[in-house]
Amino acid sequence: MKLKPFAVTGLAAAAALTLAACSATTATEPSADAGGQKVTTLRVQVQNAISAESLYLGIKQGYFADEHLKIDFVDIPDTAAAFAALQSGSLDLAFSPIIGALQAVRNDLPLTIVSAADGINPAAATAAPEDVRNYTSAGVYVSKASGITDMSGLAGASISVPILKSSPDATITSVLDEHGYATKNIKWLNLDFVSALASLKDNQIDAAFLVSPFTLEADKAGLTRVMNPSPDFFTSGAVSSWVASDSFVKANKDSITAFQRAMVRSAKFANANIELAKESVIKRTGLKLTPADLPNSYWPETIKTEDVQRMNDKLVKIGFFDSKLDVAQYIAPQK
């Protein structure tokens, strides 16, 4: 099956071209803290998922203040709009799945992957298959009438994903391909999570990609999870990231390095205080969940080039990306 480029990045590229003429490349004018040190403000996209929780915890712990950085959050809900804002200079850092960032640079958006957000918990590698779900909120569930009992049954199934030709169908396709299952007869459907869950319960579709809290509802309904695409596909390393425009990174090397150092400390703290991280995201977002409802997320301290290269090469193999790419040139040196 030939998957085409993300629609969102095409929109981002068009928006970036429109905004490029007024592009700013430097961080917000520094102010001074109580000790007289210059403080640089970084405008960072709001991210409500637990994927970004290490950043929020790091701010509370004072790690960014230690680096003389002030984080101002900007509410931009759409990836395309965030990428365009990076190019216009109205945003300094945006949250992006790494697959999305790789697709964006292939569409000629000048982006640099700066720092890791969340990633695959190392404990998932040695966990029993039935326990892997404790480390990821995403899974592929099947309807009771589908007759599917394991991932092999997905080969010719109707599967819903929230966005077509994006990370969910790409990772599902890759995992099936790695296991030797044909994917050309899959019928991909575009359904939001609410509609997908209802369709599963009503036996209108064979399978659906779901994330928490919809996975919890699927469990309550007695539906079977047959695949955990994220740990199966990525296996290790960062899954999502903080990205910036190339021009911003070049013009603000000290601020970028300071942000990376603070993120390393933030990741260490979040991983050592997972229950606090769960409580934090529930309180911050108003989720009607308990910490026990959330998986044990993980935040890599840095991004390893070999991990990003591996995911890129897997997507080339299944035709999601048209050609090979040396990903190292799009990743900022890690601190």
Residue pairs with C-beta under 8 A, 6 or more apart in sequence:
1 173
1 183
1 184
1 186
1 318
1 319
2 319
3 165
3 169
3 170
3 173
3 318
3 319
3 320
4 165
5 103
5 106
5 107
5 165
6 100
6 103
6 104
6 163
6 165
6 166
7 163
7 164
7 165
7 166
8 78
8 79
8 80
8 100
8 163
8 166
9 79
9 80
9 83
9 100
9 103
9 104
9 107
9 109
10 107
11 80
12 79
12 80
12 81
12 82
12 83
12 84
12 104
12 107
12 109
13 104
13 107
13 108
13 109
15 80
15 81
15 83
15 84
15 87
16 83
16 84
16 86
16 87
16 88
16 109
18 84
19 84
19 85
19 87
19 88
20 87
20 88
22 88
22 89
23 87
23 88
23 89
23 245
23 247
24 88
24 89
24 90
25 89
25 245
25 247
25 248
25 250
25 251
25 252
26 248
26 251
26 252
27 40
27 41
27 42
27 92
27 248
27 251
27 252
27 255
28 40
28 41
28 42
28 43
28 72
28 92
30 38
30 39
30 40
30 41
31 38
31 39
31 41
31 70
32 38
32 39
33 39
33 65
33 68
37 68
38 68
39 68
39 69
39 70
40 68
40 69
40 70
40 252
40 255
40 258
41 69
41 70
41 71
41 72
42 69
42 70
42 71
42 72
42 92
42 93
42 255
42 259
43 72
43 73
43 74
43 90
43 91
43 92
43 93
44 55
44 71
44 72
44 73
44 74
44 91
44 92
44 93
44 94
44 242
45 73
45 74
45 75
45 76
45 82
45 85
45 91
45 93
45 94
45 95
46 73
46 74
46 75
46 76
46 77
47 55
47 95
47 117
48 281
48 284
48 285
49 281
50 118
50 137
50 277
50 278
50 281
50 294
50 297
51 95
51 117
51 118
51 239
51 240
51 297
52 95
52 117
52 118
53 270
53 277
53 280
53 281
53 284
53 297
53 299
54 117
54 118
54 263
54 266
54 267
54 269
54 270
54 271
54 277
54 299
55 71
55 117
55 242
55 263
55 266
56 280
56 281
56 284
57 266
57 269
57 270
57 273
57 276
57 277
57 280
58 64
58 262
58 263
58 265
58 266
58 269
58 270
59 65
59 71
61 265
61 266
61 269
63 262
63 265
63 266
63 269
64 70
64 71
64 259
64 262
66 262
67 258
67 259
67 261
67 262
68 258
69 255
69 258
69 259
69 262
74 85
74 90
74 91
76 82
76 85
76 91
76 94
79 94
79 96
79 100
82 91
82 94
82 95
82 96
83 94
83 96
83 104
83 109
83 111
85 91
85 94
86 92
86 93
86 94
86 111
86 243
86 244
86 245
86 248
87 109
87 110
87 245
89 245
89 248
92 244
92 248
92 252
93 114
93 242
93 243
93 244
93 259
94 242
94 243
94 244
95 117
95 240
95 241
95 242
95 243
96 104
96 111
96 113
96 240
96 241
96 242
96 243
97 167
97 239
97 240
97 241
98 113
98 238
98 239
98 240
98 241
98 303
98 308
98 311
99 166
99 167
99 170
99 171
99 311
99 315
100 166
100 167
101 111
101 113
101 241
101 243
101 330
102 308
102 311
102 312
102 315
102 321
102 325
102 327
102 330
103 321
104 111
105 111
105 325
105 330
106 321
106 322
106 325
110 245
110 246
110 247
111 243
111 244
111 245
111 246
111 330
112 243
112 244
112 245
112 246
112 249
112 330
112 331
112 332
113 241
113 242
113 243
113 303
113 308
113 330
113 331
113 332
114 241
114 242
114 243
114 244
114 249
114 256
114 259
114 260
114 332
115 241
115 242
115 259
115 260
115 263
115 302
115 303
115 332
115 334
116 238
116 240
116 241
116 242
116 263
116 267
116 299
116 300
116 301
116 302
116 303
117 238
117 239
117 240
117 241
117 242
117 299
118 238
118 239
118 240
118 297
118 298
118 299
118 300
119 234
119 236
119 237
119 238
119 239
119 240
119 298
119 299
119 300
120 135
120 136
120 230
120 231
120 234
120 235
120 236
120 237
120 239
120 298
121 135
121 136
121 231
121 296
121 297
121 298
122 236
122 298
123 135
123 296
123 298
124 132
124 135
124 136
124 228
124 231
125 231
125 235
125 236
127 134
127 135
132 228
132 231
133 139
133 215
133 225
133 228
133 295
134 295
134 296
135 231
135 295
135 296
135 297
135 298
136 228
136 230
136 231
136 295
137 211
137 212
137 215
137 294
137 295
137 297
138 168
138 209
138 210
138 211
138 212
138 215
138 228
138 229
138 230
139 209
139 210
139 215
139 218
139 225
139 227
139 228
139 229
140 151
140 154
140 159
140 172
140 207
140 208
140 209
140 210
140 225
140 226
140 227
140 228
140 229
141 200
141 207
141 208
141 210
141 215
141 218
141 223
141 224
141 225
141 226
142 148
142 153
142 154
142 157
142 200
142 206
142 207
142 223
142 224
142 226
143 199
143 200
143 201
143 203
143 204
143 205
143 206
143 207
143 223
144 203
144 222
144 223
145 203
146 153
146 157
146 203
146 206
146 207
147 153
148 154
148 157
148 206
148 207
148 224
148 226
149 224
149 226
150 226
151 175
151 176
151 179
151 181
151 226
151 227
152 179
152 181
153 206
153 226
154 172
154 176
154 181
154 186
154 206
154 207
154 226
154 227
155 176
155 181
155 182
155 183
155 185
155 186
156 182
156 185
156 186
157 186
157 187
157 206
157 207
158 186
158 187
158 189
158 205
158 206
158 207
159 169
159 172
159 186
159 187
159 188
159 189
159 205
159 206
159 207
159 208
159 209
160 188
160 189
160 190
160 191
160 195
160 196
160 199
160 205
160 207
160 208
160 209
161 168
161 169
161 172
161 188
161 189
161 190
161 191
161 208
161 209
162 168
162 190
162 191
162 192
162 193
162 196
162 209
163 190
164 188
164 190
168 209
168 229
169 188
169 209
170 315
170 318
170 320
171 229
171 230
171 232
171 233
171 234
172 209
172 227
172 229
173 183
173 186
173 318
173 320
174 233
174 314
174 315
174 317
174 318
174 320
175 227
175 229
175 232
175 233
176 182
176 183
177 183
177 317
177 318
178 232
178 314
183 318
189 205
191 199
191 205
191 208
193 210
193 211
193 214
194 214
196 205
196 208
196 209
196 210
196 214
197 208
197 210
197 214
197 217
197 218
197 221
199 205
199 208
200 207
200 208
200 218
200 221
200 223
201 221
201 223
207 226
209 229
210 218
212 289
212 293
212 294
212 295
213 287
213 288
213 289
213 293
215 225
216 289
216 293
218 225
219 225
230 239
233 311
233 314
234 307
234 311
235 310
236 307
237 300
237 303
237 304
237 307
237 308
237 310
238 300
238 303
238 304
238 307
238 308
241 303
242 259
242 263
244 256
248 256
249 256
249 332
256 332
257 335
260 302
260 332
260 334
260 335
261 335
263 301
264 301
264 302
264 335
266 299
267 299
267 300
267 301
268 301
270 277
270 297
270 299
271 298
271 299
274 296
274 297
275 291
277 297
278 291
278 294
278 297
279 291
281 287
281 294
282 289
282 290
282 291
282 294
302 334
302 335
303 331
303 334
305 327
305 328
305 331
308 327
308 331
309 326
309 327
309 328
312 321
312 324
312 325
312 327
313 324
315 321
316 322
316 323
316 324
316 325
